[in-house]
Amino acid sequence: MALILIVDDDPALLRLLALRLKHEGHEVVQADSAEMALARLDHALPQLLITDLRMGGMDGLALFELVHRRNPLLPVLILTAHGSIPDAVRATQRGVFGYLTKPFEARELMAEVDRALHAAQALGVDHDAHPDQQVPADAWRASIITRSPRMEQLLAEAHLLAQSDASVLIHGESGTGKELLAQAIHAASPRRAQPMVAVNCGAIPDNLIESELFGHTKGAFTGAVRDQLGLFVSAHRGTLFLDEIGDFPLAVQVTLLRALQEREVRPVGAGRAVKVDVRIISASHKRLEDEVAAGRFREDLFYRLNVVSLHLPALSERREDIAPLALHFRQTLARRYGKNVTGFAPGALELLSTAPWAGNVRQLHNVVEKCVVLSTTPQVPLALVQRALSMQQGPLAEMRSFDEARREFERDYLSQLLKITRGNVTQAARLAQRNRTDFYALLGRHQMDPANFKSASGTVGEHRQ
């Protein structure tokens, strides 16, 4: 059984599609517009998306483009009238998995569905139908706490590429957890029994980085009182994680390139090279393409490192992860400091969930740590969270238009309320201090259906995925 999202502005066809798919044992989520489909994708990631091509408002192809940017492995089937076949063919050239011409037979539909689901399974798109439900995390990614469909898609890609030895370049803002993702890839790889060695390229002085990476012999330079193995040799048969590779000195980049190409390193002062077998994962908060264009990073080294690239989204792009992360940090930090802090007071998690988080997960951890250390009650009070957040705000915070900020706040706030109350509108409206009519109007503005949150496990308490 798979979870399938179907999108069509024709109620009759939408109902017929749902009946056929349910008859085959699949679980179906329906949307009568592309906008509603995007709202559905915010809280559940299906194994397949089926959408009509021609719809009022956003059409199926525009929907595909948005979905494909967020979830590139999710297969999409497009339904099209006979006269739109050329458009559908062009769509498949842009990455759409396939298309069906209306009217179509049930067997044709199910043949395409089975083909798409088989492909999705081969690519690792195999999520639980309700990712908000608490399920045991796979051991390889146990340290990554998420309920975000976008992060689940990223982890599916990471697990897929972990099986190869291809070099991986992880992009992401500072504090998004690039090293955690690198550790997860290593843990899912055939090299997991061997060490993963991490090095921050920006933290080593330029004149020592060659020695640190490749090693040196006794007497090779002043202070070299003994032979030293480099980090490449320490990671032999394992993984070498080069963090902040964008800060790697230009003068040493050619030596690194040669080591990657030849699979051997020559310690400083040594007369011969040493064979090494390492898998390279690198990461940078800088855009290496810009560094190449500026002449600060070698283009040939960039292509050697960037065989496969992964982009870690900012915390502000996966706000559904803020509450479970905050709860997890509260638990581990309370244990570390020996504090009897058991949770957050009403409104505290909601405030955390709407903060800007320019520093991402690292900043969230810092704020929760301040709250745990300073809290004098078992429940972290709202005022303490406000104080900790105010200490984090700086003059360089990104400013958005008032309307944009309001829309984003409304949407995130409503989503958080519905997750906390498990879709109970009466309770959510009471927390928001709005009457039910006004609250339903707000939900309608953002095309949010409370029924879709009935199974969400976002109530205040412990949650770890």
Secondary structure, DSSP 8 states (H G I E B T S, - for coil): --EEEEE-S-HHHHHHHHHHHHHTT-EEEEESSHHHHHHHHTT---SEEEEESS-SSS-HHHHHHHHHHH-TTS-EEEEE-GGGHHHHHHHHHTT--EEEESS--HHHHHHHHHHHHHHHHHTT----S-TTS-----GGGTT-----HHHHHHHHHHHHHHTS---EEEE--TTS-HHHHHHHHHHHSTTTTS-EEEEETTSS-TTTHHHHHH-B-TTSSTT--S-B--HHHHTTTSEEEEETGGGS-HHHHHHHHHHHHHTEE--BT-SS-EE---EEEEEESS-HHHHHHTTSS-HHHHHHH-SEEEE---GGG-GGGHHHHHHHHHHHHHHHHT----EE-TTHHHHHHHS--TTHHHHHHHHHHHHHHH--SSEE-HHHHHHHHHTT--TT-----HHHHHHHHHHHHHHHHHHHTTT-HHHHHHHHT--HHHHHHHHHHTT--GGGGTT---SSS----
